[in-house]
Amino acid sequence: MSFFLVYSIVLMAGVFVLLGLVLFAEYRKLDELESYFSENEKVRRHKRFWGRNQPIDRFHRMGLMIDFLSMPKTHIKAGLVTEAELASVPIALRRWALWPYRMTYVWIVACIICEIWFRW
């Protein structure tokens, strides 16, 4: 068995693991995460617009939370969120929100490497 085949199998299995983690974060952790920003006007407006609980709605609402947690200084400076709101989010919940999406970036780079390797 070649190393490329093993790499491809691991890469394809990884997509299902990442999909499961992202869906778990969106369906189990999103409401808890939004509860820490219940007084935030941007979050309330975003939840009102994307509030039908469809997968695309949860994706966009989770995207706002990830923006807040991944670049806090930018959003504090813009006045969209306060330091107290960000400090109130537990570190474990931050990890559940951020790491599945960060791992998808690693997976995308691995796919690009796979494609270059296949064409070589």
N, C-alpha and C positions, 0 to 999 in steps of 0.2 A: 504494500500500500504506500503510495507516494505521500510526501509531506504536504503537497498541495491539496490532495483529497481530504486529508485529516483537517487541514486549515479550513477548507470549505465547509466541512461537516460541522465543525465547531462554530463557524461563523453563522451558519443557518440555524443551529440550535440556539445560539445567542440571541437571535432576533425574537424567538418565542419567549425566552426568559425576560428580555427587555420589555417586550409587549406586555407580559404579565405584570412586571413591576410598575410600568406606567399606568396600566389600568387599575392596579391596586391603589396606587397613589391618588388617582383621580376619583375613584369610587369610595374609598375608605378614609382617606386623609384630607380630602378637599374641604368638606364641611367643618371639620375640626380646625383646619387652618384658617378658614374664613371667619370662624368665630372670634379669633384674636384680632381681627380687623373689622369688627361689627360696627364701629362708629366711624369708619373711614368712608368719606363720600365717594371716592373713586371706586372702592370695592362695592359699595351699595349700588352705584350706577351700573357698574359692570355686571353685577349679579342680576339686576333688574332687566338689563338688555339680554343677557345670556342665561335666563332663568328657567328654560323649559326642561332642563335635566336630560337633554339629548347628549350623545357623545361629543358632538361638536361644541355644545355649550359648556360642558365640563372641561374640555380641552382649552377653550379660551379663558375660562375662569382660572384654571390652573396656571395658564400662561402668565396671567397678571400676578399671581402669587409668586411664581418663579422669578419674574422680573423684580419684584420687591425684595426677595431674599437673595438673589444673586448679585444685584447691584444696589445695595442699600444707600450708599452715600449719594449716588445720583438722584435717587427718588426723595431722599431727605432734603437735599439741596433744592429740588424742584417743588417741594412742599406737598408732595402727594402722600407721604407717610411720615409718621413721627418716630423718633428713636424709641420712645416708650412702647409703641405698638410692635416694633421689630424686636425689642428686648423681651417682650412677653411671650414670644414664640419659643417653645422648648427646643433644645438642640436636636433631640431625636426626631421631632416633627420636621425640622429644617432638613435633616438628612433624608427623610422619607420623601420630601418634596423635591430636593435638588439632585440627589444621586442618580435616580433612574434617567433623568434627562441629560445629565453629564455623561453617563455611560453610553447614551445613544450617540454622542459626538465621537466617542472612542470607536464605537461600532461602525460609524460612517467612514472614519479613517481606515479601519480594517477592511471595509468593502472596497475602498479605493486601492489599497495595497493589493487586494485579491485580484481586482480587475487589471492592474498593471502587471502583476505576476502572470496572469493568464495570457495576456497578449504578448508577453516576452517570450 
